[in-house]
Amino acid sequence: MAILLIKMLLYSMAATGMLLLARELHYVRRRSPPPLMRQAEAWFTSSRPAMERWYKDPKWEGVAAEAGLSSLTAWSFKLVRDVVFILLTLIVHVVFLMTKEYPLAVMIILAVLYVLLLTGRSFMPANLLLGAVGKERRQQKNDEVVLLFMLFTNDCYTETADHYQSVMAKLKEYRRYLKALRKDIDQLIFDLPLDGPSAFTAFGARIGSKEAKMLALIMAKINESNPDTASDLLEQHYESFLDYRRQRRKRKLRSNGYIGFTVVFLAIIAVIFFISTLAGAYQDTLMNVL
């Protein structure tokens, strides 16, 4: 094994030396070749458009944006996935050369993991996972939309014409209590002085749910109303938003019930399998003794 390791090290050094020698010959007419890191950075910058075209995946971009991972572009994810898979495959085969035993189980695991990380189709595991994350994120946004409506309701009931905050001031105060909606609220605060009422419409369209569009319409009307009119408007829609909250809780309880049933069922199956295995081993021991 030591001799094989030394041979592999010598082969690697020889290949690296040949590459460096070819680089020196390429720049033989210059005084000195450019630094390797700068040259690698320039190559990566020039080849990035080609990699973006090669790894283009609109479906991945859509589900990643819905999941709140817009910075995780398709080309960067796929490039890292392929590079890591190739490096791990090379390492596994180097181990095979050293041990003389092919790690079939490791290669099967790598292949399964690579398949799980495939994208490009809606039924791919990675797309399904991001779709589930995006669905949960949309539900969290809808929960915070209801919370935002309740905050508006509480404040408008206690306000008078002498002590009245604008919608802009309320949003700046409420954003600290929100997590999933914070970026959308910040965008609304930024757009409101520039676009006026259309900023509320854009806010509802960004989230896309029925309750968000209704809240955007309510905020647009509150922004142009006095405290009494705002209180009446919020009271008219109070039951509707309570109904949204009840439906969300019912769906969550139903989902938690399914998950709990599955976990309990699998635990029971595992206990039965463990008991049957112990019983079989005990029976075999008794038969051997007899």
N, C-alpha and C positions, 0 to 999 in steps of 0.2 A: 504493500500500500504506500509506503514511504517513497519507493522508487517511482510509482505511478504519479504521486503528488509532485515530485520533483520534475518529472517529464512534462506534466501539465503546466507547471509554473514556467518551465523553459519555453514551451510552445507559446504561452501567453506573452512572455517577454519578447520572443522573436517576432510575433505578430504586431505587438505594439511598436517595436523598433522599426519594422518595415513601414508601418503607417507614418511614423515620425520622419523617417528618411524620405519617403515619398513627398511629404509636406515640405521638407527642406529643399528637395529638388524642384518642387513646383515654384517656390519663391527664391530660386537661386540667383535671379537677376537683381533682386532687391538686397538691401543691406541686411535686413532682418525681417522675418515673417511676423505678422500680427500676433498678439497674444492668443493663446488657445481659447480662453474664456470669452474674449471679445469676438473671436471668429465664430465660436459656437452660438453666441447670442445673436450675431448677425444672421447666421444660417437659420436659426429658429424663427427670427422675425420675418425673414423672407419666405420661409416655407409655411408660415401660419395660415395665410389665405388658402393655400392648397389643402392643408389639413382640415380647415373649417368646411371647405366644399366636400371633402371626402367623407367627413363624419357628420354631415348635415342631417338633422333629425327634427323636423318640425313638431312631431308628436311629443318627443321628449321635452322640447322647449316649453310646450303648452302645459304638460303635467308638472314640470319643475316650477313654472311660474305660479301655478295654482297651489303648489305645496310650499310656496314661500322660499324657493331655492333658485331664484332667477340667476344668481351668480354662477350656479353649477351648469355651465353650458354643455351642450351635447358633445362637442368636439373635445373639450378638456376631459370629460368623464370617460369617453370611449378611448381616448389616447392613453390616459393613465391605466385604464383597465387592460388594454392590449399590452402595454409595456410591462406592467406587473406580471401578467400571465406569461409572457415570453421569458422574462427574467427567472420566474419561479420554475418554468419548464427547463431552462438551462441548468439551474442549480440542481434540480432533481436528477437530470442526466449526468451531471458531474458526480453526484453521489453514487449513481449507478456504476460509473466507471471506477470509482474507488472501492465499492463494496461487492461488485460483480453480481448483485441481486437487483433485478428491476423492480422499482417501487410502484407496482401496478395500482395499489390502493390509493397512494398519494396522487397519481395521475388521474384516477377516476374522480377523486375529490376535487382536484383542480378543474377538470372538465365540467363537473356539475356546477361548481361555483361560477365558472365562466358562462355557462348556459343561463344561470339565474340572473346574471348581470347583463344579459343581452337586452337590447332595446330595439325600437323601430316598429313594433306592432303593439296594438292595445292589449293583447293577451300575454305579453311578455311579463315575467315576474317583476322586473324593476319598474316597469310602467304601472303595474297593478299596485305595487307598494307605494309609489309616489301618488297614484290616484287616491289610495286610501288616506294618505297623509293630507292631500289636498281637500278631500271631503271633510275630514275632521277639522281642518283649518277653517273651511267655510262655515261649518257648524259653530265653531268658536266665535267667528265674526258675527254670525246671526245672534248668538247669545249676548254679545257685547252691544249689538244694535238695540236689543231690548233693554239692556242695562242703561244705555245712553238715553233712551226714551224715558226711562224711570227717573234718571237724574234731571232731565229737563222738567219732568212733571213736578218733582219735589221742589225745585227752585222756583218754578213759575207760580206755584200756589202760595209761596211765602213772599213774593215780590210785590211791590207797589209802584205807582208811577214815579214816585220820588227816588226810590232805590231799585233801579232796574238795570240788569246787565244785558248787553247785546249777545247775540248768538256767538259772535267771534270770541268774546270774553269767556263765555261759558265753555266753549270748546277748548280754549287754552287751559281752563281749569280742569276739565274732565279728562283730558288726554293722559294724565298721570295714572288714572284708574283703569285705563284700557291697555291691553297688550296686543291682541290680534289686529285691532282697528287703529293702532297708533299711527302707522304710516299713512293710512287713508285719511285720518283726521289731520295729520300734518299737511298732507297735500291739499285738503279742503281749506285749511287756514291760509295756505299760501295762495290758492286760487281765488279765494273769496274777494279780496280787494280788487283783483284784476278783472275777473269774469262776472262778478255779481251773482244773480240768481242761478245762472247756468252752472256755477260751481257745485251747487247742491245736486243738480241733475247728474253731473259727472260723478259725484260721490256715490249716488245710488247705482249708476251704471257700472262703476268699478267693482262693487261688491256683487251686484247682480240678483240678489234675493228680493222677494216681494216686500218683506218688512224693511229692508234697506231703502228701497225706492219710496215706500210710504213715509219713512222717517225723513228722507231727503225733502219730500214735498212738504212735510210738516215744518221742518226747519226753515225752508224758504218762506213759508207763510208767517212763522213766528218772527222772522227777521224783519218783517214789514208791519208788525202788529204791536198793539199796546199790551200790557200785562194781562188785562181782563180777557181780551180776545185770545191771547195765547193760552190762557188757562182753559177756556172753553174748548179750544181746538184740541188740546191734549186730552181733555176729558172725553171728547167724542171718540177718540181712538184708543182709549185706555183698555177697554175690554178686548179689542183686537190684538193688542200686544200681549195681554195676559194669555190669550188663547194660543199665540205663538209659543209662549214659554211652556204652557201645559203640553202642547204637542211635542216640543223638544224633549221635555222630561219623560214623556211616555216612550218616545223612540229610544232614549238613552236607557231607560229601565228595561225595555224589551231587549236591547242589544246586550246589556249587562246580564240579563237572565240567560240568553243563549250562551254567552261566554262562560257563565258560572255552571250551567248544565254540562257543557262540554268538558270543563275542567274536572267536575265531580265524576262524570262518566268515565273519563280516562283514568282518574285515580282509582276508581272501583275496579276497572279492568286490570290495572297494574297490580293491585292487591290480590285479585283472584289469580293472576298469572304467577305471582310470587309464591302464594300459598300452594298452588298446584305443583310448582317446581320443587318446593321444599318437601311436599308429600311424596313426589316421585323419587327424589334423592333418598328420603328416609326409607321408602319401600325397597329401593335397590340395596341399601345398606343391610336391611333385615334379610333380604334374600341371599346376600353374600354370606351373612353370618350363618344362616341355616344351611 
